[in-house]
Amino acid sequence: MSTNQNSEEFYEKLKDRLYKTSSWPSEYLYKFIIKSDKKNLFVIEDLFNNLGAVINTKESKNGKYTSISINVQMSNPEAVIEKYKEVINNVEGVISL
């Protein structure tokens, strides 16, 4: 099975869980880890610009990585998944939690 198939299965399961556990629109908490690089942070901030997102960052103890928590109102599970895909496609090496 290809990585693309695995990720599509993951997103389908996520969408189902989101529909079952939340009423929409709803607040959603994204969590990402990136290598500490201002460019990557700015890209992520830009992707959530104009959505009223609250973005918190915290550097790792040695400063090599940065965790990013983004709390934002989303309209539906499809919008949540679309935003995950945008981040993954635009930020190299990002880890989504």
FIFI-783511 format. One line per 10 residues: their letters; for each residue x, y, z of C-alpha. Coordinates in steps of 0.2 Angstrom, whole numbers. Example, Ala and Ser with C-alpha at 12.3 -4.5 7.8 and 13.67 -1.06 7.14 Angstrom:
// residues 2
as> 62 -22 39  68 -5 36
END
This chain:
// residues 97
mstnqnseef> 0 0 0  7 17 -4  10 31 8  -4 41 -1  -16 27 2  -11 26 20  -13 45 23  -30 45 14  -36 31 25  -30 41 40
yeklkdrlyk> -39 56 35  -55 46 32  -55 39 49  -51 56 56  -66 63 47  -77 50 54  -71 53 72  -73 71 70  -91 70 64  -95 57 79
tsswpseyly> -87 67 93  -90 85 89  -104 97 83  -99 108 69  -94 122 67  -82 118 82  -65 124 89  -51 112 84  -33 111 91  -19 107 79
kfiiksdkkn> -2 102 85  13 102 75  32 100 78  45 108 66  63 111 66  66 128 74  66 139 59  57 156 58  53 152 39  43 137 43
lfviedlfnn> 34 145 58  30 160 47  23 148 33  12 139 46  6 156 54  2 162 36  -9 147 32  -20 151 47  -20 169 44  -37 177 44
lgavintkes> -45 163 53  -45 170 70  -32 157 76  -24 157 93  -6 151 90  6 146 104  24 140 101  37 132 113  55 128 109  62 112 114
kngkytsisi> 75 112 128  90 113 116  81 124 104  82 112 90  63 110 88  47 120 90  30 114 95  15 124 88  -2 123 95  -16 131 85
nvqmsnpeav> -33 133 92  -46 139 78  -64 138 74  -67 126 59  -83 124 49  -82 105 47  -71 90 47  -67 92 29  -60 110 33  -49 102 47
iekykevinn> -42 89 35  -39 102 21  -29 113 33  -18 98 39  -14 94 20  -10 112 17  3 112 31  10 95 26  12 101 8  20 118 12
vegvisl> 31 114 27  46 103 25  48 90 39  33 95 49  26 82 61  7 83 65  1 76 81
END
